């Protein structure tokens, strides 16, 4: 089964942004895309890869040590 490809508007909705953001990603070639005639489609896996590559892991901070009152 072929992979589902999304329009720029669908990707924008998925990411919670305006259509301008996915268009900029395409222009800067920061995301994979397919041209079908004049239409641009972005594979779902490309969106998932983009999100995963930008994932920021939380920092583990040591627990604060409380001083005893002397």
DSSP file (Angstrom, degrees, kcal/mol; ACC not computed):
  #  RESIDUE AA STRUCTURE BP1 BP2  ACC     N-H-->O    O-->H-N    N-H-->O    O-->H-N    TCO  KAPPA ALPHA  PHI   PSI    X-CA   Y-CA   Z-CA
    1    1 A X              0   0    0      0, 0.0     3,-0.1     0, 0.0     0, 0.0   0.000 360.0 360.0 360.0 128.4    0.0    0.0    0.0
    2    2 A X        -     0   0    0      1,-0.1     2,-0.1     3,-0.0     3,-0.0  -0.280 360.0 -98.7 -66.1 152.6    1.5    3.4   -0.9
    3    3 A X        -     0   0    0      1,-0.1     2,-0.3    40,-0.0    -1,-0.1  -0.421  39.1-107.3 -71.5 144.4    2.3    5.9    1.8
    4    4 A X        -     0   0    0     -2,-0.1    40,-2.2    -3,-0.1     2,-0.4  -0.553  32.6-154.5 -73.5 131.8   -0.3    8.6    2.4
    5    5 A X  E     -A   43   0A   0     -2,-0.3     2,-0.3    38,-0.2    38,-0.2  -0.896   6.7-148.1-110.3 140.5    0.9   12.0    1.3
    6    6 A X  E     -A   42   0A   0     36,-3.0    36,-2.8    -2,-0.4     2,-0.1  -0.763  11.7-121.6-109.4 150.2   -0.4   15.2    2.8
    7    7 A X     >  -     0   0    0     -2,-0.3     4,-2.3    34,-0.2     5,-0.2  -0.349  35.6-103.3 -77.8 168.2   -1.0   18.7    1.4
    8    8 A X  H  > S+     0   0    0     32,-0.5     4,-2.4     1,-0.2    14,-0.2   0.902 123.8  51.4 -59.7 -42.2    0.7   21.7    2.8
    9    9 A X  H  > S+     0   0    0      1,-0.2     4,-2.2     2,-0.2    -1,-0.2   0.882 109.0  50.4 -65.0 -37.9   -2.6   22.7    4.5
   10   10 A X  H  > S+     0   0    0      2,-0.2     4,-2.4     1,-0.2    -1,-0.2   0.899 111.1  48.5 -67.0 -40.0   -2.9   19.3    6.1
   11   11 A X  H  X S+     0   0    0     -4,-2.3     4,-2.5     2,-0.2    -2,-0.2   0.910 110.2  52.1 -65.5 -41.4    0.7   19.4    7.4
   12   12 A X  H  X>S+     0   0    0     -4,-2.4     5,-2.8     1,-0.2     4,-1.1   0.914 110.9  47.1 -60.7 -42.7    0.1   22.8    8.8
   13   13 A X  H  <5S+     0   0    0     -4,-2.2     3,-0.2     3,-0.2    -1,-0.2   0.906 111.5  51.3 -65.2 -41.3   -3.0   21.6   10.6
   14   14 A X  H  <5S+     0   0    0     -4,-2.4    -2,-0.2     1,-0.2    -1,-0.2   0.889 115.7  41.2 -62.5 -40.4   -1.1   18.6   11.9
   15   15 A X  H  <5S-     0   0    0     -4,-2.5    -1,-0.2    -5,-0.1    -2,-0.2   0.590 111.1-120.6 -83.7 -11.5    1.7   20.7   13.2
   16   16 A X  T  <5S+     0   0    0     -4,-1.1     2,-0.2     1,-0.3    -3,-0.2   0.856  75.0 110.1  74.5  34.7   -0.7   23.4   14.6
   17   17 A X  S   <S-     0   0    0     -5,-2.8    -1,-0.3    -6,-0.2     2,-0.1  -0.666  73.9 -87.4-126.8-178.4    0.8   26.1   12.4
   18   18 A X    >>  -     0   0    0     -2,-0.2     3,-1.0    -3,-0.1     4,-0.7  -0.458  45.1-103.8 -83.8 168.0   -0.1   28.2    9.4
   19   19 A X  H 3> S+     0   0    0      1,-0.2     4,-1.7     2,-0.2     5,-0.2   0.708 114.9  73.8 -65.2 -19.9    0.5   27.0    5.9
   20   20 A X  H 3> S+     0   0    0      1,-0.2     4,-2.1     2,-0.2    -1,-0.2   0.863  89.4  57.7 -63.5 -36.0    3.4   29.3    5.7
   21   21 A X  H <> S+     0   0    0     -3,-1.0     4,-2.2     2,-0.2    -1,-0.2   0.954 107.9  42.7 -64.8 -52.6    5.6   27.2    8.0
   22   22 A X  H  X S+     0   0    0     -4,-0.7     4,-2.2     1,-0.2    -1,-0.2   0.874 113.0  55.2 -62.2 -33.3    5.5   23.9    5.9
   23   23 A X  H  X S+     0   0    0     -4,-1.7     4,-2.6     1,-0.2    -1,-0.2   0.899 108.1  48.6 -63.2 -38.8    6.0   26.0    2.8
   24   24 A X  H  X S+     0   0    0     -4,-2.1     4,-2.5     2,-0.2    -2,-0.2   0.894 108.6  53.4 -67.6 -39.4    9.1   27.4    4.3
   25   25 A X  H  <>S+     0   0    0     -4,-2.2     5,-3.0     1,-0.2     6,-0.7   0.902 111.9  46.2 -59.5 -40.7   10.3   24.0    5.3
   26   26 A X  H ><5S+     0   0    0     -4,-2.2     3,-1.3     3,-0.2    -2,-0.2   0.935 111.8  50.1 -66.5 -47.5    9.9   22.9    1.7
   27   27 A X  H 3<5S+     0   0    0     -4,-2.6    -2,-0.2     1,-0.3    -1,-0.2   0.886 115.3  42.9 -59.4 -40.4   11.6   26.0    0.3
   28   28 A X  T 3<5S-     0   0    0     -4,-2.5    -1,-0.3    -5,-0.1    -2,-0.2   0.423 110.3-125.3 -85.8   0.8   14.6   25.5    2.6
   29   29 A X  T < 5 +     0   0    0     -3,-1.3    -3,-0.2    -4,-0.2    -4,-0.1   0.882  68.4 135.2  54.2  44.4   14.5   21.7    1.9
   30   30 A X      < +     0   0    0     -5,-3.0     2,-0.3    -6,-0.2    -4,-0.2   0.426  66.3  41.5 -96.7  -2.2   14.3   20.9    5.6
   31   31 A X  S    S-     0   0    0     -6,-0.7     2,-0.1    -5,-0.1    -1,-0.1  -0.994  89.6-108.2-143.5 146.0   11.6   18.3    4.9
   32   32 A X        +     0   0    0     -2,-0.3     2,-0.3    14,-0.1    11,-0.2  -0.474  44.8 169.7 -72.1 144.5   11.1   15.6    2.2
   33   33 A X        -     0   0    0      9,-0.2     2,-0.4    -2,-0.1     9,-0.2  -0.966  27.2-135.3-150.6 166.1    8.4   16.3   -0.3
   34   34 A X  E     -B   41   0B   0      7,-3.4     7,-3.1    -2,-0.3     2,-0.6  -0.983  12.9-143.8-126.3 135.1    7.0   15.1   -3.6
   35   35 A X  E     -B   40   0B   0     -2,-0.4     2,-0.6     5,-0.2     5,-0.2  -0.890  14.2-176.1-100.0 125.5    6.0   17.2   -6.6
   36   36 A X  E >   -B   39   0B   0      3,-3.0     3,-2.1    -2,-0.6     2,-0.4  -0.879  68.2 -57.9-118.6  94.2    2.9   15.9   -8.5
   37   37 A X  T 3  S-     0   0    0     -2,-0.6     0, 0.0     1,-0.3     0, 0.0  -0.575 120.4 -20.9  66.5-123.2    2.6   18.3  -11.4
   38   38 A X  T 3  S+     0   0    0     -2,-0.4    -1,-0.3    -3,-0.1     2,-0.2   0.505 121.9  96.7 -92.6  -4.3    2.2   21.7   -9.7
   39   39 A X  E <   -B   36   0B   0     -3,-2.1    -3,-3.0   -32,-0.0     2,-0.5  -0.600  62.3-148.1 -89.3 146.0    1.1   20.2   -6.4
   40   40 A X  E     -B   35   0B   0     -2,-0.2   -32,-0.5    -5,-0.2     2,-0.4  -0.951  16.7-176.2-112.9 129.8    3.4   19.6   -3.5
   41   41 A X  E     -B   34   0B   0     -7,-3.1    -7,-3.4    -2,-0.5     2,-0.5  -0.963  13.6-151.2-127.3 145.1    2.7   16.6   -1.2
   42   42 A X  E     -A    6   0A   0    -36,-2.8   -36,-3.0    -2,-0.4    -9,-0.2  -0.963  22.0-124.4-117.9 121.5    4.6   15.6    2.0
   43   43 A X  E >>  -A    5   0A   0     -2,-0.5     4,-1.5   -38,-0.2     3,-0.7  -0.331  19.1-124.7 -62.3 143.7    4.7   12.0    3.0
   44   44 A X  H 3> S+     0   0    0    -40,-2.2     4,-2.3     1,-0.3     5,-0.2   0.877 111.9  57.8 -56.5 -38.1    3.4   11.3    6.5
   45   45 A X  H 3> S+     0   0    0    -41,-0.2     4,-2.6     1,-0.2    -1,-0.3   0.841 101.8  55.5 -64.0 -31.4    6.7    9.6    7.4
   46   46 A X  H <> S+     0   0    0     -3,-0.7     4,-2.3     2,-0.2    -1,-0.2   0.888 108.0  48.2 -66.8 -38.5    8.6   12.8    6.5
   47   47 A X  H  X S+     0   0    0     -4,-1.5     4,-2.4     2,-0.2    -2,-0.2   0.924 112.5  48.7 -66.3 -43.7    6.4   14.8    9.0
   48   48 A X  H  X S+     0   0    0     -4,-2.3     4,-2.6     1,-0.2    -2,-0.2   0.903 112.2  48.8 -62.7 -41.5    7.0   12.1   11.6
   49   49 A X  H  X S+     0   0    0     -4,-2.6     4,-2.5     2,-0.2    -1,-0.2   0.901 110.1  51.7 -63.9 -41.5   10.8   12.3   10.9
   50   50 A X  H  X S+     0   0    0     -4,-2.3     4,-0.9     2,-0.2    -2,-0.2   0.933 112.6  45.2 -61.4 -45.9   10.8   16.1   11.1
   51   51 A X  H >< S+     0   0    0     -4,-2.4     3,-0.7     1,-0.2     4,-0.3   0.934 113.9  49.2 -63.4 -46.7    9.0   16.0   14.5
   52   52 A X  H >< S+     0   0    0     -4,-2.6     3,-1.1     1,-0.2    -1,-0.2   0.871 108.0  53.7 -63.1 -37.1   11.3   13.3   15.9
   53   53 A X  H 3< S+     0   0    0     -4,-2.5    -1,-0.2     1,-0.2    -2,-0.2   0.719 110.6  47.3 -72.1 -19.0   14.5   15.1   14.8
   54   54 A X  T << S+     0   0    0     -4,-0.9    -1,-0.2    -3,-0.7    -2,-0.2   0.350  81.9 127.5-100.6   5.1   13.4   18.2   16.6
   55   55 A X    <   -     0   0    0     -3,-1.1     2,-0.5    -4,-0.3    -3,-0.0  -0.441  46.9-153.8 -67.2 130.0   12.4   16.4   19.8
   56   56 A X        -     0   0    0     -2,-0.2     2,-0.3     0, 0.0    -2,-0.1  -0.929   7.4-142.0-109.3 123.2   14.1   17.9   22.9
   57   57 A X        -     0   0    0     -2,-0.5     2,-0.0     1,-0.1     0, 0.0  -0.597  25.5-108.1 -83.1 143.0   14.7   15.7   25.8
   58   58 A X        -     0   0    0     -2,-0.3     2,-0.3     1,-0.1    -1,-0.1  -0.356  32.3-113.2 -68.9 150.5   14.2   17.1   29.3
   59   59 A X        -     0   0    0     -2,-0.0     2,-0.8     1,-0.0    -1,-0.1  -0.611  21.9-131.3 -80.1 141.4   17.3   17.8   31.4
   60   60 A X        -     0   0    0     -2,-0.3     2,-0.4     0, 0.0    -1,-0.0  -0.855  25.1-164.5 -94.6 114.6   17.6   15.6   34.5
   61   61 A X        -     0   0    0     -2,-0.8     3,-0.1     1,-0.0     2,-0.0  -0.798  24.5-110.3 -98.1 139.8   18.4   17.9   37.4
   62   62 A X        -     0   0    0     -2,-0.4     2,-0.1     1,-0.1     3,-0.1  -0.374  42.0 -97.9 -65.6 147.2   19.8   16.5   40.6
   63   63 A X        -     0   0    0      1,-0.1    -1,-0.1    -2,-0.0     2,-0.1  -0.404  45.8-104.3 -63.4 138.5   17.4   16.7   43.5
   64   64 A X        -     0   0    0     -2,-0.1     2,-0.6    -3,-0.1    -1,-0.1  -0.402  30.8-132.7 -65.3 140.2   18.1   19.6   45.7
   65   65 A X        -     0   0    0     -2,-0.1     2,-0.4    -3,-0.1    -1,-0.1  -0.823  16.2-141.8 -96.0 128.3   19.8   18.7   48.9
   66   66 A X        -     0   0    0     -2,-0.6     2,-0.3     1,-0.0     0, 0.0  -0.735  11.7-132.9 -92.5 135.5   18.3   20.3   51.9
   67   67 A X        -     0   0    0     -2,-0.4     2,-0.3     1,-0.0    -1,-0.0  -0.622  19.6-123.7 -83.7 141.7   20.6   21.5   54.6
   68   68 A X        -     0   0    0     -2,-0.3     2,-0.3     1,-0.1    -1,-0.0  -0.622  29.5-107.5 -82.0 145.0   19.8   20.6   58.2
   69   69 A X              0   0    0     -2,-0.3    -1,-0.1     1,-0.1     0, 0.0  -0.575 360.0 360.0 -71.3 130.9   19.4   23.4   60.6
   70   70 A X              0   0    0     -2,-0.3    -1,-0.1    -3,-0.0    -2,-0.0   0.459 360.0 360.0 -84.8 360.0   22.4   23.4   62.9
